[in-house]
Amino acid sequence: MSQSPSQHNVDEAIARLREIAEAPDIQTTGTWSLHQIMEHCRQSVEYSLDGFPKLRPALLRRTIGGWIGRRFLRRERLGHKTSAAIPGAPEVSRDGDGRRSVSGLIAALERFAAAEPAAVKPHFIFGDLSKDEYERLHVLHVFEHLTEVCA
């Protein structure tokens, strides 16, 4: 029986990513390549520590954006468009070394796990989040994208 993403944590996400990296054949079912999926997820994790390149207006982050973020956490799923780029983030090429990108996402998740709670920066739309809330969102985000990875 598989677990829902809410039952996972960063360590389990890293373990699943390692399994993918070692798989002999990796396919994606959505519009993005493995490289694009992994780089997009890596960007999200790194931006939570380094700051997002483009923030939505503060009023939006404090009101509707914050409400949406809390709703995702309550529902324990994002349900977002998996081919939507992070606002202001560099475009990720379809071509690239997918396995290397998996390693990059693992490194970003390990960095996040080791970071102090005060190190997190505001989310571009959800606003101020605690490190625990960010961890839950990162895990939901990664596992949602992994539904489009067959390995």
C-alpha positions in Angstrom: 0.0 0.0 0.0 1.5 3.3 -1.0 1.6 6.3 1.3 0.0 9.6 0.6 2.6 12.5 0.3 1.5 13.8 3.7 2.9 10.6 5.3 6.3 11.3 3.8 9.1 13.5 5.0 12.3 14.9 3.5 14.2 11.8 4.3 11.7 9.6 2.5 11.7 12.0 -0.5 15.5 11.7 -0.6 15.3 7.9 -0.5 12.8 7.9 -3.4 15.0 10.2 -5.4 18.0 7.9 -4.8 15.9 5.0 -6.1 15.0 7.0 -9.2 18.7 7.9 -9.8 19.7 4.2 -9.7 16.8 3.0 -11.9 18.0 1.5 -15.3 15.2 3.3 -17.2 13.5 6.5 -16.3 10.6 8.0 -18.2 8.3 11.0 -17.6 4.6 11.1 -18.4 4.0 14.8 -18.4 5.3 17.7 -20.6 8.5 18.1 -18.7 11.7 16.0 -18.9 13.3 14.5 -15.8 15.9 17.3 -15.9 13.1 20.0 -15.9 11.2 18.3 -13.1 14.2 17.9 -10.9 15.6 21.4 -11.6 12.2 23.0 -10.9 11.9 21.2 -7.6 15.5 22.1 -6.7 14.8 25.8 -7.5 11.8 25.7 -5.1 13.8 24.2 -2.3 16.8 26.6 -2.8 14.6 29.7 -3.1 13.0 28.8 0.3 16.4 29.4 1.8 17.9 32.0 -0.6 14.8 34.0 -1.4 12.5 33.7 -4.4 13.5 35.8 -7.4 10.1 37.5 -7.7 7.5 37.9 -4.9 3.9 38.6 -5.4 2.7 41.8 -3.7 2.8 41.7 0.1 -0.9 42.2 0.5 -1.6 39.2 -1.8 0.9 37.0 0.1 -0.6 38.0 3.5 -4.2 37.3 2.4 -5.2 35.1 -0.5 -1.8 33.6 -1.0 -1.5 32.7 2.7 -5.0 31.2 2.7 -4.1 29.1 -0.4 -0.9 27.8 1.2 -2.7 26.8 4.4 -5.4 25.1 2.3 -2.8 23.0 0.5 -1.3 22.0 3.8 -4.8 21.1 5.2 -5.7 19.1 2.1 -2.2 17.6 2.1 -1.9 18.0 -1.7 -1.1 20.8 -4.0 -3.0 20.1 -7.1 -0.9 22.6 -9.0 -0.1 22.7 -12.7 3.1 20.7 -12.8 4.4 22.5 -15.9 4.2 25.9 -14.3 7.6 27.6 -13.7 8.4 29.6 -10.6 7.9 33.3 -11.3 11.2 35.0 -12.0 13.2 31.7 -12.1 15.5 31.0 -15.0 13.8 28.8 -17.7 15.0 25.2 -17.4 16.0 23.6 -20.7 14.3 20.4 -21.7 17.8 18.9 -22.4 20.0 18.1 -19.5 21.3 15.3 -17.4 18.3 14.1 -15.5 20.3 11.9 -13.2 22.6 14.7 -12.3 19.6 16.9 -11.7 18.2 14.2 -9.3 21.5 14.6 -7.3 21.1 18.3 -7.3 17.6 18.1 -5.8 18.9 15.6 -3.2 21.6 18.1 -2.2 19.1 20.9 -2.0 16.8 18.9 0.3 19.8 17.9 2.5 20.7 21.6 2.7 17.2 22.5 3.6 17.0 19.8 6.3 20.2 21.0 7.9 19.2 24.7 7.8 18.1 26.6 11.0 14.4 27.4 11.2 15.1 31.1 11.0 16.9 30.6 7.6 13.7 30.3 5.6 12.5 33.2 3.3 9.0 34.1 2.3 7.3 32.0 -0.3 6.6 33.9 -3.5 2.8 33.5 -3.1 2.2 31.8 0.3 4.1 34.4 2.2 5.8 33.7 5.5 6.0 30.0 6.4 7.7 28.2 9.2 10.4 25.7 8.3 8.0 22.8 9.2 5.4 24.2 6.9 8.0 24.6 4.1 9.1 21.0 4.7 5.5 19.8 4.3 5.1 21.9 1.1 8.4 20.7 -0.4 7.5 17.1 0.2 4.1 17.5 -1.3 5.6 19.4 -4.2 8.3 16.8 -4.9 6.0 13.8 -4.6 3.4 15.5 -6.8 6.0 15.9 -9.5 7.2 12.3 -9.0 3.8 11.1 -10.1 5.0 12.0 -13.6 8.2 10.0 -13.2 8.3 6.3 -14.0 11.4 4.5 -12.7 
